[in-house]
């Protein structure tokens, strides 16, 4: 638990808006594809649960069209303030585990990289089912079920950084491996929460040269500086630490984002289920 008492230390004043904005901008082409391929309602009400800074909320509203009211929900006030600068859609501050909506109000719920913030995921998914109308769909998207590739030319460095990140994450929040493992079993969690017609599809976010400025900004600011940096150095031996530094510092002659053979892969797994009966 974090200092706020919540599973990952989330709090109304906590913000990682810059990271969220950079990821949403980076992943916007794939998010548009996901929304275009989902079974979306033609009218009614939709919820973006854990809407962050609101870019995905706006993309979802664009795909749904004017006959569907889209509401964004986030615990963080700084995130919602950033979202208000993105669009004029309705926004609500609420804890994902204690939503303030009546049962059966939504036709569609989208939630991206949010259920990993919930301590009792099966219970919370069952609660989300109650907020859906009969026939409504919940769609849960999560990054990282398959290993990412940053350093195509150095697989051992990829492996070492991945392990270091996981160890840092667990130590920071006082977690066991089991505390984070079941988010990977989202299909089983959805079925245990009594969703019907549960299906899953994994999308690949792939980038090669030439990288756009949006791509470069995401890799450098959100990943190299924001997620890695000195935080994970204690979890790397001196050799890997130096190899990581050479690849991630813009002034280095080995800077990975300037390499002709830079090739990045990461995944977004999208799992959908239907509320078929009372």
C-alpha positions in Angstrom: 0.0 0.0 0.0 1.1 3.5 -0.7 1.0 6.4 1.9 -2.6 7.2 1.0 -3.7 3.7 2.1 -4.7 2.8 -1.5 -3.2 -0.1 -3.3 -0.7 2.0 -5.4 -0.7 5.1 -3.3 -3.3 7.0 -5.4 -4.7 10.1 -3.9 -6.9 13.0 -5.0 -3.9 15.3 -5.2 -1.5 12.9 -6.7 -0.6 13.6 -10.4 1.4 11.9 -13.1 -0.4 13.9 -15.8 2.7 14.4 -18.0 3.3 10.6 -18.2 -0.4 10.0 -19.0 -0.5 12.7 -21.7 2.6 11.4 -23.4 1.4 7.8 -23.4 -2.0 8.8 -24.7 -0.5 10.9 -27.5 2.0 8.1 -28.3 -0.7 5.4 -28.4 -3.4 7.5 -30.1 -3.2 5.7 -33.5 -3.7 2.3 -31.8 -6.4 3.6 -29.5 -8.3 4.9 -32.6 -8.0 1.4 -34.1 -9.2 -0.2 -30.9 -12.3 2.0 -30.7 -13.0 1.5 -34.4 -13.0 -2.2 -34.0 -15.1 -2.5 -30.8 -18.8 -3.1 -30.7 -19.9 0.4 -29.5 -23.4 1.6 -28.7 -25.0 4.0 -31.1 -26.8 5.9 -28.3 -26.9 6.1 -24.5 -24.2 6.7 -22.0 -20.5 5.6 -21.8 -17.9 5.8 -19.0 -14.2 6.2 -19.3 -13.0 4.9 -15.9 -9.6 6.2 -14.9 -9.7 8.8 -17.7 -6.5 10.5 -16.7 -5.8 13.6 -18.7 -8.7 12.9 -21.1 -7.2 12.3 -24.5 -8.5 8.8 -24.8 -11.9 10.1 -23.5 -12.0 12.5 -26.4 -11.0 9.8 -28.9 -13.7 7.5 -27.5 -16.4 10.3 -27.8 -15.3 11.0 -31.3 -15.8 7.4 -32.3 -19.1 7.0 -30.4 -20.7 10.1 -32.0 -23.1 12.7 -30.7 -25.9 10.3 -29.6 -23.7 8.9 -26.8 -22.9 10.9 -23.7 -19.3 10.1 -22.5 -18.4 10.7 -18.9 -14.8 10.6 -17.7 -13.9 9.6 -14.1 -10.6 9.9 -12.3 -9.6 10.1 -8.6 -6.9 12.7 -9.3 -8.0 16.4 -9.4 -4.8 17.4 -11.3 -5.6 14.8 -14.0 -9.2 16.1 -14.3 -7.9 19.7 -14.6 -5.7 18.6 -17.4 -8.6 16.8 -19.0 -10.7 19.9 -18.9 -8.1 21.6 -21.0 -8.5 18.8 -23.6 -12.3 18.9 -24.0 -15.7 19.9 -22.6 -17.0 16.4 -21.8 -18.5 15.7 -18.4 -15.9 14.8 -15.8 -16.4 13.4 -12.3 -13.9 12.9 -9.5 -14.4 9.5 -7.9 -12.6 6.5 -6.6 -12.9 3.6 -9.1 -13.7 1.3 -6.2 -16.5 3.5 -4.9 -18.3 4.9 -7.9 -21.0 7.4 -7.3 -23.4 6.3 -10.1 -26.6 4.3 -9.8 -26.8 0.8 -11.1 -27.7 0.2 -14.7 -26.8 3.7 -15.9 -24.1 2.9 -18.6 -24.3 1.2 -21.9 -20.5 1.0 -22.3 -17.5 1.2 -19.9 -13.9 1.7 -21.1 -11.1 1.3 -18.6 -7.4 1.5 -19.7 -4.5 0.7 -17.3 -6.8 1.2 -14.3 -7.7 -2.2 -12.9 -4.0 -2.7 -11.8 -4.7 0.1 -9.3 -7.5 -1.9 -7.7 -6.6 -4.3 -4.8 -9.7 -6.6 -5.1 -10.1 -6.7 -8.9 -12.7 -9.5 -9.1 -15.0 -7.6 -6.7 -14.5 -4.3 -8.5 -15.2 -5.8 -11.9 -18.4 -7.3 -10.5 -19.4 -3.8 -9.2 -18.8 -2.3 -12.6 -21.1 -5.0 -14.1 -23.9 -3.6 -11.9 -23.4 -0.1 -13.4 -24.1 -1.5 -16.8 -27.5 -1.8 -18.4 -28.5 -5.3 -19.6 -26.6 -5.8 -22.8 -24.0 -3.3 -22.0 -20.2 -3.9 -22.4 -17.2 -3.5 -20.2 -13.9 -3.2 -22.0 -10.7 -3.4 -20.0 -7.3 -2.6 -21.6 -4.0 -3.2 -20.0 -0.4 -2.6 -21.2 2.5 -4.9 -20.9 1.2 -8.5 -20.8 4.0 -9.4 -23.2 7.5 -8.1 -22.7 8.4 -4.9 -24.3 11.4 -4.5 -26.6 13.5 -1.3 -26.5 17.0 -2.5 -27.3 16.5 -4.9 -30.3 20.3 -5.2 -30.5 20.8 -6.0 -26.8 18.2 -8.5 -25.5 20.0 -9.0 -22.1 19.7 -5.3 -21.4 16.0 -5.4 -22.1 15.6 -8.4 -19.7 17.7 -6.7 -17.0 15.8 -3.4 -17.2 12.4 -5.2 -17.1 13.4 -7.2 -14.0 14.7 -4.0 -12.3 11.5 -2.1 -13.0 9.4 -4.9 -11.5 11.5 -5.1 -8.4 11.5 -1.3 -8.0 7.7 -1.2 -8.4 7.1 -4.0 -5.8 9.5 -2.4 -3.3 8.0 1.0 -3.7 4.5 -0.1 -2.9 5.3 -3.0 -0.6 3.8 -5.6 -3.0 4.3 -9.3 -3.4 4.5 -10.9 -6.9 1.0 -12.3 -6.2 -0.4 -8.8 -5.7 0.2 -7.8 -9.3 0.0 -11.2 -11.0 -3.7 -11.6 -11.4 -4.1 -8.5 -13.6 -2.6 -10.7 -16.3 -5.6 -13.1 -15.9 -8.1 -10.4 -16.9 -10.1 -12.9 -19.0 -10.6 -15.1 -16.0 -11.4 -12.2 -13.8 -14.1 -11.0 -16.2 -15.7 -14.4 -16.3 -15.5 -14.7 -12.5 -17.4 -11.4 -12.4 -20.2 -13.0 -14.4 -19.6 -11.2 -17.7 -20.7 -13.1 -20.8 -19.2 -13.4 -24.2 -15.7 -12.5 -22.9 -13.2 -12.0 -25.7 -9.7 -10.7 -25.8 -7.4 -9.2 -28.4 -3.8 -7.9 -28.1 -2.7 -4.9 -30.2 1.0 -4.3 -30.9 2.4 -0.7 -30.6 5.4 -0.8 -32.9 7.8 2.0 -33.8 10.8 2.1 -36.0 12.8 4.9 -37.6 12.0 7.6 -38.5 10.5 8.4 -35.1 8.0 11.2 -34.8 8.6 13.9 -32.2 5.6 12.5 -30.2 7.3 9.1 -30.2 10.7 10.5 -29.1 9.1 12.6 -26.4 7.2 9.6 -25.0 10.4 7.4 -24.9 12.7 10.0 -23.5 10.4 11.9 -21.0 7.9 9.2 -20.0 10.1 6.1 -20.1 13.8 6.9 -19.9 13.4 9.8 -17.5 10.1 9.1 -15.8 10.0 5.4 -15.3 13.7 4.3 -15.4 16.4 6.8 -14.5 18.2 6.6 -11.1 15.2 4.9 -9.5 16.1 1.5 -11.0 19.9 1.9 -10.8 20.0 0.0 -7.4 18.5 -3.0 -9.1 21.1 -3.1 -11.9 24.7 -4.2 -11.7 27.3 -1.6 -12.8 27.7 -3.1 -16.3 24.0 -2.9 -17.1 23.7 0.5 -15.5 26.3 1.9 -17.8 24.8 0.2 -20.8 21.4 1.7 -20.0 23.0 5.2 -19.5 24.7 5.1 -22.8 21.5 4.1 -24.6 19.2 6.6 -22.9 21.3 9.8 -22.7 20.7 12.1 -25.7 24.3 13.3 -25.6 25.7 9.8 -25.8 27.0 8.6 -29.2 25.1 5.3 -28.5 21.8 7.1 -27.9 19.2 4.5 -28.9 16.6 7.0 -30.4 19.2 8.0 -33.0 20.1 4.5 -34.0 18.9 3.4 -37.5 18.0 0.0 -36.1 15.8 1.3 -33.2 12.8 -1.0 -33.1 10.3 -0.7 -30.3 7.4 -3.1 -29.5 4.9 -3.0 -26.7 1.4 -4.5 -26.3 -2.1 -3.4 -25.3 -4.4 -6.2 -24.4 -8.1 -5.4 -24.7 -10.7 -7.6 -23.0 -14.4 -7.1 -23.5 -17.4 -8.7 -21.7 -21.2 -8.3 -21.9 -23.7 -7.9 -19.0 -26.2 -10.3 -20.4 -28.7 -10.7 -17.5 -29.8 -9.4 -14.2 
